[in-house]
Amino acid sequence: MCGIVGYIGHREAYPLVIKGLKRLEYRGYDSAGVMLYDGSQLKVSKTKGKVTDLEERSKEITTNGTIGMGHTRWATHGVPNDVNSHPHVSNSGNLCIIHNGIIENYEPLKKELIKRGYTFTSDTDTEVLVNLIEEVQKKEKAKLGKAVQIALNQVVGAYAIVVFDKTNPDEFVVARLGSPLAIGIGDNEFFIASDASPFIEYTSNAVYLEDEEMAVVAMGKPLSVRNIKDDSVVDPYVQELQMNLEQIEKGGYDHFMLKEIYEQPNVIRDTYRGRLLADEGIIKMAGIEDNLEKFLNAERILIVACGTSWHAGLVAEYIFEEFTRIPVEVEYASEFRYRNPIINKRDIVIAISQSGETADTLAAIKLAKENGAFVFGVCNVVGSSISRETHAGAYTHAGPEIGVASTKAFTTQITILTLIALRLAKAKGTLSHTDFHRYLQELTIIPEKVAEALLTNDVAQDIARTFKNSANCLYLGRGYNFPVALEGALKLKEISYIHAEGYPAAEMKHGPIALIDDQMPVIVIAPKQGHYDKVVSNIQEIKSRSGRIIAVVTKGDVQVRDLADYVIEVPDTADALSPLLTTIPLQLLSYHIAVMRGCNVDQPRNLAKSVTVE
């Protein structure tokens, strides 16, 4: 949540910062702001709205200055308006700050600062922080770096910050706790951002700050990193970025979401490439092989995740229990840490997150580690916090996912989790030799079948025209496709703002059936594998109550076609792998409905891509 960009070097800062903010706008788009330093004056422009609104507002402050920073906001403290937008400037006008996160104890700090004569114009916790730093500077007669360190030891919460002092204008001081921050290292220039996308075309070298680390980023000097708590020196690890510019552009598609939907055949293949050797009957995953005994001796697997990743975890629950016979529980990470969970040393905790920065999932990881569990991470972003906090893990290879509504992350997470389950099943002997090899062979052709499922786009678009003005929608599925129903409903809610709910098909009779009338679209996921006959019965119950049925079926289906009002066909596959196909038309349907309703598909209201605050 919230996007941070900073630059200090020899280039003109303004266009670089604006371009960086546009790339980070998926992190929040309630408001935006920019600070520029022209060698003598500190200039700030900020506004409610998107970065394009900021461009219009900031025309009068454009300078040739080579120092600047910007922010795109997802509102936490204070409503989205011009005043609450970042950057925030201290009372003296010397310090300027941008901030991602929440300062939980800002109210008592604010009261104390008011007693000392400070005034505040915004409702934000961030304005309190910048004035706290200024007060420390005055009281301790400290340089900016020391003042930031002392101030941060007085705050409670999460943050990624960039601070600038116009009285010492050749440096930024940056720090992080719980919110990501990357420093790009160029040729006598530095870039600062929430992730590497704003500076990928300028440098491939980056340092990712760890929690409770701060850095002084100064012109003509090597990067200086220290621990916030004890001021000890930290040797920064410079890593080479794996991202490229083409991955973060739309590539001719109208929206990032559509591009990412169509990337799924390739990214699923990329995710199992080098790991799945079907002809040899081998699955190779270093994170599993190095810890195989822990998995084989596990009494239970706990999966913690949020949102779409939680739905992928639900699919994995079915797969793991069927293939490995290990008990699995799937937990909302946001609830897991607050209900005093029972965690044992023989538990395996699998944490799933696209960004690798989800605050609730990170907190669940720390709790699991404190209780002695082995924690395995599944995430998409190399160098992310979850990849560093877990004992071991596996990356998906979805590439950057810019659209806020997750699509390709979901299918690549399922791919990784399926590979893990198959590897454990082989080691435990809980899956027959024949079935094991059958699944391996089927996985290798899943990308082609996903590509075939994408051919349903025109059908989905036609159905969208009929139902784009619906007020409510039900999604029903059984077994492996119950989580797909939940995910389909989430997609529709996220980007079209239509109320939608997913249910196990059999649960319809226990309440939701009361909602069904001739205006209610009901999307039923009914592949021929699994509990087909039971789902057919559920469809008949809907039909008898005049519900309008959209069915996702296996290609060639006849029985459901005769009952449904609309049919979308996907290729046949094994029941356990069917979510990789049945989810595709649901993504397309949500996308087209949202477009027809005039919604901002890539940046739906009130949402942010990476939820880095509680």
C-alpha positions as CSV (number, residue, x, y, z in Angstrom):
1,M,0.0,0.0,0.0
2,C,1.2,3.4,-1.0
3,G,4.0,3.9,-3.5
4,I,7.3,5.7,-2.8
5,V,9.7,7.0,-5.3
6,G,12.9,9.0,-4.8
7,Y,15.8,10.1,-6.9
8,I,19.1,11.8,-6.3
9,G,21.7,12.1,-9.0
10,H,22.5,13.8,-12.3
11,R,19.2,13.3,-14.2
12,E,16.2,15.7,-14.1
13,A,14.2,14.3,-11.2
14,Y,10.6,15.3,-12.0
15,P,9.9,13.2,-15.1
16,L,11.7,10.2,-13.5
17,V,9.6,10.5,-10.3
18,I,6.3,10.9,-12.2
19,K,7.0,7.9,-14.4
20,G,7.9,5.9,-11.3
21,L,4.7,6.9,-9.5
22,K,2.7,5.7,-12.5
23,R,4.3,2.3,-12.3
24,L,3.6,2.2,-8.5
25,E,0.0,3.4,-8.8
26,Y,-1.3,-0.1,-8.4
27,R,-0.2,0.3,-4.7
28,G,-2.6,3.1,-4.1
29,Y,-4.3,5.8,-6.0
30,D,-6.3,8.0,-3.6
31,S,-3.9,10.9,-3.9
32,A,-0.4,11.7,-5.1
33,G,2.3,14.2,-4.5
34,V,5.8,15.2,-5.4
35,M,8.7,17.2,-3.8
36,L,11.5,18.7,-5.9
37,Y,14.6,20.6,-4.8
38,D,16.1,23.0,-7.4
39,G,19.3,23.9,-5.5
40,S,17.8,26.6,-3.3
41,Q,14.1,25.9,-2.8
42,L,12.0,22.9,-1.7
43,K,8.9,22.8,-3.8
44,V,5.9,20.5,-3.1
45,S,2.8,19.8,-5.1
46,K,0.1,17.3,-4.1
47,T,-3.5,16.5,-4.9
48,K,-6.4,14.2,-4.3
49,G,-6.7,11.8,-7.2
50,K,-4.3,9.9,-9.5
51,V,-0.9,10.7,-10.8
52,T,-2.3,12.2,-14.0
53,D,-4.1,14.8,-11.7
54,L,-0.8,15.4,-10.0
55,E,0.9,16.1,-13.4
56,E,-1.7,18.8,-14.1
57,R,-1.4,20.3,-10.7
58,S,2.4,20.2,-10.6
59,K,3.1,22.0,-13.9
60,E,4.0,25.2,-12.0
61,I,6.7,23.6,-9.9
62,T,8.6,21.6,-12.6
63,T,12.3,22.4,-12.3
64,N,15.5,21.1,-13.6
65,G,16.4,19.9,-10.2
66,T,18.1,16.6,-9.8
67,I,16.7,15.7,-6.4
68,G,13.0,14.7,-6.0
69,M,10.6,12.3,-4.4
70,G,7.0,11.3,-4.9
71,H,4.2,9.4,-3.3
72,T,1.0,7.7,-4.4
73,R,-1.3,7.1,-1.5
74,W,-3.8,4.5,-0.2
75,A,-5.5,6.3,2.6
76,T,-5.2,5.1,6.2
77,H,-5.1,8.1,8.5
78,G,-7.1,11.0,7.1
79,V,-9.5,11.0,4.2
80,P,-8.1,11.3,0.7
81,N,-7.8,15.0,0.0
82,D,-5.1,17.5,-1.0
83,V,-4.0,18.3,2.6
84,N,-3.6,14.7,3.7
85,S,-1.6,13.8,0.6
86,H,2.1,13.2,0.8
87,P,4.8,14.6,0.9
88,H,4.4,16.3,4.3
89,V,6.7,19.2,5.4
90,S,7.8,20.0,8.9
91,N,6.8,23.2,10.7
92,S,10.1,24.9,9.9
93,G,9.8,24.0,6.2
94,N,13.1,22.3,6.2
95,L,12.2,18.6,6.4
96,C,10.0,16.7,3.9
97,I,8.8,13.1,4.2
98,I,6.9,10.5,2.3
99,H,5.7,7.4,4.2
100,N,4.1,4.0,3.6
101,G,2.6,2.4,6.7
102,I,0.9,3.3,10.0
103,I,2.4,5.0,13.1
104,E,0.1,3.5,15.7
105,N,1.1,5.8,18.6
106,Y,0.8,9.0,16.6
107,E,-1.9,10.5,18.8
108,P,0.1,10.7,22.0
109,L,3.1,11.9,20.0
110,K,1.0,14.6,18.4
111,K,-0.4,15.8,21.7
112,E,3.2,16.1,23.1
113,L,4.4,18.0,20.0
114,I,1.4,20.4,20.2
115,K,2.4,21.2,23.8
116,R,5.8,22.1,22.4
117,G,4.3,24.6,20.0
118,Y,3.9,22.5,16.8
119,T,0.9,22.9,14.6
120,F,-0.7,20.4,12.2
121,T,-2.7,21.0,9.1
122,S,-3.5,17.3,8.1
123,D,-5.1,14.4,9.9
124,T,-2.2,12.1,9.1
125,D,0.2,10.1,11.3
126,T,2.9,11.1,8.8
127,E,2.9,14.8,9.6
128,V,3.4,13.8,13.2
129,L,6.5,11.8,12.3
130,V,8.2,14.5,10.3
131,N,7.7,17.0,13.1
132,L,8.9,14.4,15.6
133,I,12.1,14.1,13.6
134,E,12.5,17.8,13.5
135,E,12.0,18.1,17.3
136,V,14.7,15.5,17.8
137,Q,17.0,17.4,15.5
138,K,16.5,20.5,17.6
139,K,16.7,18.9,21.0
140,E,19.7,16.6,20.3
141,K,21.4,19.0,17.8
142,A,21.6,15.9,15.6
143,K,22.2,15.4,12.0
144,L,19.2,14.1,10.0
145,G,20.3,10.4,10.0
146,K,20.7,10.4,13.8
147,A,17.5,12.3,14.3
148,V,15.6,9.8,12.2
149,Q,17.0,6.9,14.1
150,I,16.1,8.4,17.5
151,A,12.6,9.3,16.4
152,L,11.9,5.8,14.9
153,N,12.8,4.3,18.3
154,Q,10.0,6.3,19.8
155,V,7.3,5.2,17.3
156,V,5.2,2.0,17.2
157,G,3.9,0.7,13.9
158,A,5.1,0.0,10.4
159,Y,6.8,2.3,7.9
160,A,8.9,2.8,4.9
161,I,10.0,6.4,4.8
162,V,12.2,8.8,2.8
163,V,13.2,12.0,4.5
164,F,14.9,15.1,3.0
165,D,16.4,18.1,4.7
166,K,16.9,21.2,2.6
167,T,19.7,22.4,4.9
168,N,21.7,19.4,3.9
169,P,20.4,18.8,0.4
170,D,22.8,16.2,-0.9
171,E,21.2,13.2,0.8
172,F,18.0,11.2,1.7
173,V,17.6,9.2,4.8
174,V,15.4,6.1,4.3
175,A,14.2,3.5,6.7
176,R,11.8,0.5,6.8
177,L,9.9,-1.6,9.3
178,G,7.2,-3.9,7.8
179,S,6.9,-2.0,4.5
180,P,9.2,-2.7,1.5
181,L,11.8,-0.3,0.3
182,A,14.4,-0.8,-2.4
183,I,17.4,1.3,-3.3
184,G,18.7,1.2,-6.8
185,I,22.4,1.9,-7.2
186,G,23.4,3.5,-10.5
187,D,26.4,5.4,-11.8
188,N,26.8,8.3,-9.2
189,E,23.0,8.2,-8.7
190,F,20.5,6.5,-6.4
191,F,16.9,5.5,-6.8
192,I,14.5,4.7,-4.0
193,A,11.2,3.0,-4.5
194,S,8.6,0.6,-2.9
195,D,9.7,-2.0,-5.5
196,A,12.2,-2.0,-8.4
197,S,9.8,-1.1,-11.2
198,P,10.4,2.6,-11.2
199,F,14.1,2.2,-11.9
200,I,14.5,-1.0,-13.8
201,E,15.6,0.7,-17.0
202,Y,18.3,2.7,-15.2
203,T,20.1,0.0,-13.1
204,S,19.9,-3.7,-12.4
205,N,21.6,-3.4,-9.0
206,A,19.5,-2.9,-5.9
207,V,19.6,-3.2,-2.1
208,Y,16.4,-4.2,-0.3
209,L,16.4,-2.9,3.2
210,E,15.5,-5.4,5.9
211,D,13.2,-4.6,8.8
212,E,14.6,-2.1,11.3
213,E,17.3,-0.9,8.8
214,M,17.9,2.6,7.7
215,A,20.2,4.1,5.1
216,V,21.8,7.4,4.2
217,V,21.7,7.8,0.5
218,A,24.2,10.6,-0.4
219,M,25.6,11.9,-3.5
220,G,29.2,10.9,-4.1
221,K,29.3,8.5,-1.2
222,P,28.8,4.8,-0.8
223,L,25.5,3.6,0.6
224,S,25.6,3.6,4.4
225,V,23.2,1.2,6.1
226,R,22.6,0.9,9.9
227,N,20.4,-0.9,12.3
228,I,17.7,1.4,13.8
229,K,17.7,-0.2,17.2
230,D,21.4,-0.2,18.1
231,D,23.0,1.9,15.4
232,S,25.2,-1.0,14.3
233,V,26.7,-1.0,10.8
234,V,25.1,-3.3,8.3
235,D,26.9,-4.6,5.2
236,P,24.3,-4.0,2.4
237,Y,23.7,-6.9,0.0
238,V,23.5,-5.7,-3.6
239,Q,21.4,-8.1,-5.8
240,E,20.9,-8.2,-9.5
241,L,17.3,-7.6,-10.5
242,Q,15.5,-10.2,-12.6
243,M,12.7,-7.9,-13.9
244,N,12.8,-6.3,-17.3
245,L,11.0,-3.3,-18.7
246,E,8.8,-5.2,-21.1
247,Q,7.2,-7.1,-18.2
248,I,5.8,-4.0,-16.6
249,E,4.3,-2.5,-19.8
250,K,0.9,-3.3,-21.2
251,G,2.2,-4.8,-24.5
252,G,-0.7,-3.6,-26.6
253,Y,-3.5,-4.8,-24.2
254,D,-6.1,-2.3,-23.0
255,H,-5.5,-3.2,-19.4
256,F,-2.8,-4.9,-17.4
257,M,-5.5,-7.3,-16.1
258,L,-6.3,-8.6,-19.6
259,K,-2.6,-8.9,-20.4
260,E,-2.0,-10.9,-17.2
261,I,-5.0,-13.2,-17.9
262,Y,-3.5,-14.0,-21.3
263,E,0.0,-14.5,-19.9
264,Q,-1.2,-17.5,-17.9
265,P,-0.2,-20.3,-20.4
266,N,3.4,-19.0,-20.4
267,V,3.7,-18.2,-16.7
268,I,2.4,-21.6,-15.7
269,R,5.0,-23.2,-17.9
270,D,7.7,-20.9,-16.5
271,T,6.6,-21.9,-13.0
272,Y,7.1,-25.6,-13.6
273,R,10.1,-25.2,-16.0
274,G,13.1,-27.0,-14.6
275,R,11.1,-28.4,-11.8
276,L,8.8,-30.8,-13.6
277,L,10.6,-33.5,-15.7
278,A,7.6,-35.6,-16.7
279,D,9.3,-38.1,-19.0
280,E,11.8,-38.9,-16.2
281,G,9.1,-39.0,-13.5
282,I,10.9,-36.3,-11.5
283,I,9.9,-33.2,-9.6
284,K,12.9,-31.1,-8.5
285,M,12.4,-28.3,-6.0
286,A,15.4,-27.3,-3.9
287,G,13.3,-25.9,-1.0
288,I,11.4,-29.2,-0.7
289,E,14.4,-31.6,-1.3
290,D,16.5,-29.8,1.3
291,N,13.7,-30.1,3.9
292,L,12.0,-33.3,2.7
293,E,12.2,-35.1,6.1
294,K,10.4,-32.2,7.8
295,F,7.5,-32.4,5.3
296,L,7.3,-36.2,5.5
297,N,7.2,-36.1,9.3
298,A,4.7,-33.3,9.5
299,E,1.7,-34.0,11.7
300,R,-0.2,-31.1,10.0
301,I,0.2,-28.5,7.3
302,L,-1.1,-25.0,8.1
303,I,-1.6,-22.7,5.1
304,V,-1.8,-19.0,5.9
305,A,-2.7,-16.4,3.2
306,C,-5.1,-13.5,2.4
307,G,-7.5,-12.8,-0.5
308,T,-6.8,-14.7,-3.7
309,S,-3.8,-16.4,-2.2
310,W,-6.2,-17.8,0.5
311,H,-8.3,-19.3,-2.3
312,A,-5.2,-20.9,-3.8
313,G,-4.5,-22.3,-0.4
314,L,-8.0,-23.8,-0.3
315,V,-7.4,-25.6,-3.6
316,A,-4.1,-26.8,-2.1
317,E,-5.9,-28.2,0.9
318,Y,-7.9,-30.6,-1.3
319,I,-4.8,-31.5,-3.3
320,F,-2.5,-32.1,-0.3
321,E,-5.0,-34.2,1.6
322,E,-5.9,-36.3,-1.4
323,F,-2.3,-36.8,-2.6
324,T,-0.3,-36.9,0.6
325,R,-2.9,-37.8,3.3
326,I,-1.4,-35.1,5.6
327,P,-4.1,-33.1,7.4
328,V,-4.3,-29.5,6.2
329,E,-5.9,-26.4,7.6
330,V,-6.2,-23.1,5.7
331,E,-6.2,-19.9,7.8
332,Y,-6.8,-16.3,7.0
333,A,-3.5,-14.8,8.0
334,S,-5.4,-11.7,9.4
335,E,-7.2,-14.0,11.9
336,F,-4.5,-16.5,12.6
337,R,-2.3,-14.2,14.7
338,Y,-5.2,-13.0,16.8
339,R,-6.9,-16.2,17.9
340,N,-4.0,-17.7,19.9
341,P,-3.6,-20.7,17.5
342,I,-2.2,-24.0,18.5
343,I,1.1,-24.4,16.6
344,N,3.4,-27.4,17.2
345,K,7.0,-28.0,16.3
346,R,6.0,-30.8,13.9
347,D,3.7,-28.4,12.0
348,I,4.6,-27.1,8.5
349,V,3.3,-23.6,7.9
350,I,3.0,-22.6,4.2
351,A,2.6,-18.9,3.7
352,I,1.3,-17.7,0.3
353,S,1.6,-14.1,-1.0
354,Q,1.9,-12.7,-4.5
355,S,3.9,-9.7,-3.3
356,G,5.7,-11.3,-0.5
357,E,5.0,-8.2,1.6
358,T,1.5,-8.9,2.9
359,A,1.6,-7.5,6.5
360,D,-0.8,-10.1,8.0
361,T,0.9,-13.0,6.4
362,L,4.3,-11.7,7.6
363,A,2.9,-11.4,11.1
364,A,1.6,-15.0,10.9
365,I,5.0,-16.2,9.8
366,K,6.7,-14.6,12.8
367,L,4.2,-16.2,15.1
368,A,4.7,-19.6,13.6
369,K,8.5,-19.3,13.9
370,E,8.3,-18.2,17.5
371,N,6.3,-21.4,18.2
372,G,8.9,-23.6,16.5
373,A,7.1,-24.5,13.3
374,F,8.9,-24.9,10.0
375,V,7.7,-22.1,7.6
376,F,7.8,-22.5,3.8
377,G,7.0,-19.5,1.6
378,V,5.3,-19.3,-1.7
379,C,5.6,-15.9,-3.3
380,N,6.2,-14.2,-6.6
381,V,8.7,-11.4,-5.9
382,V,12.4,-12.2,-5.6
383,G,13.9,-10.6,-2.5
384,S,10.6,-9.8,-0.9
385,S,10.1,-9.9,2.9
386,I,8.4,-13.3,3.0
387,S,11.2,-14.9,1.0
388,R,13.6,-13.6,3.6
389,E,11.5,-14.4,6.7
390,T,10.7,-18.0,5.9
391,H,13.0,-21.0,6.4
392,A,12.6,-22.1,2.8
393,G,10.3,-21.6,-0.1
394,A,9.6,-21.6,-3.8
395,Y,9.0,-18.7,-6.1
396,T,6.2,-18.7,-8.7
397,H,7.4,-17.2,-12.0
398,A,4.3,-15.1,-12.8
399,G,6.4,-12.0,-13.5
400,P,5.2,-8.6,-12.3
401,E,1.5,-8.5,-11.7
402,I,0.3,-4.9,-12.0
403,G,-3.4,-5.3,-12.1
404,V,-4.8,-5.1,-8.6
405,A,-7.2,-8.0,-9.1
406,S,-4.9,-11.0,-9.0
407,T,-5.1,-13.5,-11.9
408,K,-1.9,-15.1,-13.0
409,A,-0.7,-15.2,-9.4
410,F,-3.6,-17.5,-8.5
411,T,-2.8,-20.1,-11.2
412,T,0.9,-20.1,-10.7
413,Q,0.4,-20.5,-6.9
414,I,-1.8,-23.5,-7.6
415,T,0.9,-24.9,-9.9
416,I,3.6,-24.6,-7.3
417,L,1.4,-26.1,-4.6
418,T,0.5,-29.0,-6.9
419,L,4.1,-29.8,-7.6
420,I,4.9,-29.8,-3.9
421,A,2.0,-32.2,-3.2
422,L,3.0,-34.5,-5.9
423,R,6.6,-34.6,-4.7
424,L,5.5,-35.4,-1.2
425,A,3.0,-38.0,-2.4
426,K,5.8,-39.8,-4.3
427,A,8.1,-39.8,-1.3
428,K,5.3,-41.0,1.0
429,G,4.0,-43.6,-1.4
430,T,0.4,-42.3,-1.0
431,L,-0.1,-41.9,-4.8
432,S,0.2,-44.9,-7.1
433,H,3.0,-44.9,-9.6
434,T,0.5,-44.7,-12.5
435,D,-1.4,-41.8,-11.0
436,F,1.8,-39.9,-10.2
437,H,3.0,-40.2,-13.8
438,R,-0.5,-39.4,-15.2
439,Y,-0.5,-36.1,-13.2
440,L,3.0,-35.2,-14.4
441,Q,2.0,-35.7,-18.0
442,E,-1.2,-33.8,-17.6
443,L,0.6,-30.8,-15.9
444,T,2.9,-30.5,-18.9
445,I,0.0,-29.9,-21.2
446,I,-2.0,-27.7,-18.9
447,P,-0.5,-24.5,-20.5
448,E,-2.0,-25.6,-23.9
449,K,-5.3,-26.3,-22.3
450,V,-5.3,-22.9,-20.5
451,A,-4.6,-21.3,-24.0
452,E,-7.7,-23.2,-25.2
453,A,-9.7,-22.0,-22.3
454,L,-8.8,-18.4,-23.2
455,L,-10.6,-18.9,-26.5
456,T,-13.8,-18.6,-24.4
457,N,-13.2,-14.8,-24.4
458,D,-15.9,-14.0,-27.0
459,V,-18.5,-16.1,-25.2
460,A,-17.6,-14.5,-21.9
461,Q,-18.0,-11.1,-23.5
462,D,-21.4,-11.9,-24.9
463,I,-22.6,-13.2,-21.5
464,A,-21.2,-10.0,-19.9
465,R,-23.4,-7.8,-22.1
466,T,-26.5,-9.6,-20.6
467,F,-25.5,-9.5,-17.0
468,K,-23.5,-6.2,-16.7
469,N,-26.2,-4.5,-14.8
470,S,-27.0,-7.3,-12.3
471,A,-27.1,-6.2,-8.7
472,N,-26.1,-9.6,-7.3
473,C,-24.5,-12.9,-8.4
474,L,-24.0,-16.4,-7.0
475,Y,-21.1,-18.6,-7.8
476,L,-21.4,-22.3,-6.9
477,G,-18.8,-25.1,-7.0
478,R,-18.0,-28.4,-5.4
479,G,-14.8,-30.1,-4.3
480,Y,-11.7,-28.6,-6.0
481,N,-14.0,-26.0,-7.7
482,F,-15.6,-24.6,-4.5
483,P,-12.5,-22.3,-4.0
484,V,-12.8,-21.4,-7.7
485,A,-16.3,-20.2,-7.0
486,L,-15.0,-18.0,-4.1
487,E,-12.3,-16.6,-6.4
488,G,-14.7,-16.0,-9.2
489,A,-17.0,-14.0,-6.9
490,L,-14.1,-12.1,-5.5
491,K,-13.0,-11.0,-9.0
492,L,-16.5,-9.7,-9.8
493,K,-16.7,-7.8,-6.5
494,E,-13.2,-6.3,-6.9
495,I,-13.4,-4.8,-10.3
496,S,-17.1,-4.4,-11.2
497,Y,-18.5,-3.6,-7.7
498,I,-21.4,-6.1,-8.2
499,H,-22.2,-8.0,-5.0
500,A,-21.2,-11.6,-5.5
501,E,-20.9,-14.6,-3.2
502,G,-19.3,-18.0,-3.7
503,Y,-20.7,-21.1,-2.0
504,P,-20.3,-24.8,-2.0
505,A,-23.1,-25.9,-4.4
506,A,-24.7,-28.1,-1.8
507,E,-24.9,-25.2,0.7
508,M,-27.2,-23.4,-1.6
509,K,-30.2,-25.1,0.0
510,H,-29.1,-23.9,3.4
511,G,-29.9,-20.3,2.8
512,P,-28.8,-18.7,-0.5
513,I,-31.5,-20.4,-2.5
514,A,-33.9,-17.8,-1.0
515,L,-32.2,-15.2,-3.1
516,I,-32.8,-16.9,-6.4
517,D,-35.3,-15.4,-8.8
518,D,-35.5,-14.7,-12.5
519,Q,-33.1,-11.7,-12.1
520,M,-30.4,-13.7,-10.3
521,P,-27.4,-14.9,-12.4
522,V,-26.0,-18.1,-10.9
523,I,-22.6,-19.2,-12.2
524,V,-22.1,-22.9,-11.7
525,I,-18.7,-24.6,-12.1
526,A,-19.6,-28.1,-13.4
527,P,-16.7,-30.0,-15.0
528,K,-17.5,-33.6,-15.7
529,Q,-14.8,-34.8,-13.3
530,G,-15.5,-34.8,-9.6
531,H,-19.1,-34.5,-8.3
532,Y,-20.8,-33.9,-11.6
533,D,-24.1,-35.6,-10.9
534,K,-24.5,-33.7,-7.6
535,V,-23.9,-30.4,-9.3
536,V,-26.4,-31.3,-12.0
537,S,-29.0,-31.8,-9.2
538,N,-28.1,-28.4,-7.9
539,I,-28.6,-26.8,-11.3
540,Q,-32.0,-28.4,-11.5
541,E,-32.9,-26.8,-8.2
542,I,-31.9,-23.4,-9.5
543,K,-33.7,-23.9,-12.8
544,S,-37.0,-24.8,-10.9
545,R,-36.8,-21.4,-9.2
546,S,-36.2,-19.5,-12.4
547,G,-32.6,-18.7,-11.8
548,R,-30.5,-17.7,-14.8
549,I,-27.7,-20.3,-15.1
550,I,-24.2,-19.7,-16.5
551,A,-22.4,-23.0,-16.5
552,V,-18.7,-23.7,-16.9
553,V,-18.5,-27.2,-18.2
554,T,-16.1,-29.7,-19.8
555,K,-16.0,-29.4,-23.6
556,G,-18.6,-31.6,-25.2
557,D,-21.0,-31.6,-22.2
558,V,-24.6,-32.3,-23.1
559,Q,-26.5,-32.8,-19.8
560,V,-25.7,-29.3,-18.3
561,R,-26.1,-27.6,-21.7
562,D,-29.7,-28.7,-21.8
563,L,-30.3,-27.1,-18.4
564,A,-28.2,-23.9,-18.4
565,D,-29.1,-20.6,-20.1
566,Y,-25.4,-20.0,-21.0
567,V,-22.5,-22.4,-21.3
568,I,-18.8,-21.8,-21.3
569,E,-16.7,-24.9,-22.3
570,V,-13.2,-25.6,-21.0
571,P,-10.9,-28.6,-21.9
572,D,-11.1,-31.8,-20.0
573,T,-8.4,-32.5,-17.3
574,A,-7.9,-34.3,-14.1
575,D,-10.2,-33.2,-11.3
576,A,-7.4,-31.9,-9.1
577,L,-6.1,-29.7,-12.0
578,S,-9.4,-28.4,-13.1
579,P,-9.2,-25.1,-11.1
580,L,-6.4,-24.1,-13.5
581,L,-8.9,-24.1,-16.3
582,T,-12.3,-23.3,-14.8
583,T,-11.0,-20.1,-13.3
584,I,-10.1,-18.7,-16.8
585,P,-13.6,-17.9,-18.1
586,L,-14.5,-16.4,-14.7
587,Q,-11.6,-14.0,-14.9
588,L,-12.6,-13.0,-18.4
589,L,-16.3,-12.6,-17.5
590,S,-15.4,-10.3,-14.6
591,Y,-13.1,-8.3,-16.8
592,H,-15.7,-7.7,-19.5
593,I,-18.5,-6.9,-17.1
594,A,-16.2,-4.3,-15.4
595,V,-15.2,-2.7,-18.7
596,M,-18.8,-2.5,-19.8
597,R,-19.7,-0.8,-16.5
598,G,-17.0,1.8,-17.0
599,C,-15.0,0.6,-14.0
600,N,-11.3,1.1,-13.7
601,V,-10.2,-2.5,-14.1
602,D,-6.6,-2.1,-13.1
603,Q,-7.2,0.2,-10.2
604,P,-10.5,-0.6,-8.6
605,R,-11.8,1.8,-6.0
606,N,-10.6,1.5,-2.4
607,L,-8.1,-1.3,-3.2
608,A,-4.4,-1.6,-3.3
609,K,-2.2,-4.4,-4.8
610,S,0.1,-5.0,-1.9
611,V,-1.5,-4.8,1.6
612,T,1.4,-3.8,3.7
613,V,-0.6,-2.5,6.7
614,E,-3.1,-4.2,9.0
